[in-house]
Amino acid sequence: MWVYVSNNVNENDLLREVITSANADHSEAISKNQLEAKLVDTLKGNKFMLVLDDVWDDNVWDMLLRNPFECRCRV
């Protein structure tokens, strides 16, 4: 998965982009919690590589993507 991260990233849009990059549908997920749950469910049991391109702020990982990816590892 290759995801471009702009300097004014929107949390929900980024989660949608990661889910789409994993070839999954996010149309029913509206809130951040729903999108995180969808991402965890999408990645569960699959191997993947995620490239975050052009990240301006490391908080993108720390505050947004770390939780769903760590949850995925515990499932």
C-alpha positions in Angstrom: 0.0 0.0 0.0 1.4 3.4 -1.0 -0.4 6.4 0.6 0.5 10.0 0.0 0.2 12.1 3.2 -0.2 15.8 2.6 0.9 18.4 5.1 -2.7 19.3 6.0 -3.9 15.7 6.4 -7.5 15.0 7.4 -7.7 11.9 9.7 -10.8 10.3 8.1 -9.6 10.9 4.6 -6.2 9.3 5.4 -7.9 6.3 6.9 -10.1 6.0 3.9 -7.1 6.2 1.6 -5.3 3.4 3.5 -8.4 1.2 3.4 -8.8 1.9 -0.4 -5.2 1.2 -0.9 -5.7 -2.2 0.7 -8.5 -2.9 -1.9 -11.3 -2.7 0.6 -14.6 -0.8 0.7 -15.1 1.9 3.4 -18.4 3.3 2.2 -20.3 2.4 5.3 -17.7 3.7 7.8 -18.3 7.3 8.7 -16.6 8.0 12.0 -12.9 7.7 12.8 -13.7 4.7 15.1 -15.6 3.0 12.3 -12.8 3.6 9.9 -10.2 2.3 12.3 -12.3 -0.8 12.9 -12.6 -1.3 9.2 -8.9 -1.0 8.7 -8.2 -3.5 11.4 -10.7 -5.9 9.9 -9.3 -5.4 6.4 -5.7 -6.1 7.4 -6.5 -9.0 9.8 -4.7 -12.2 8.7 -3.0 -10.5 5.7 0.6 -9.6 5.2 1.2 -6.1 3.9 3.7 -3.3 3.4 2.6 0.3 4.0 4.5 3.2 2.6 3.6 6.7 3.9 4.8 9.1 1.3 5.7 12.7 2.0 4.8 12.7 5.7 5.2 16.2 7.1 4.4 15.3 10.7 5.3 12.1 12.6 2.0 12.5 14.5 0.3 11.0 11.5 1.7 7.7 12.7 1.6 8.3 16.5 -1.9 9.9 16.7 -3.7 8.2 13.8 -2.3 5.0 12.4 -0.5 3.4 15.3 -3.7 2.3 17.0 -5.4 0.4 14.2 -2.1 -1.2 13.2 -1.3 -2.3 16.7 -4.8 -3.7 17.2 -4.4 -5.7 14.0 -1.3 -7.3 15.4 -3.2 -8.5 18.5 -6.0 -10.1 16.6 
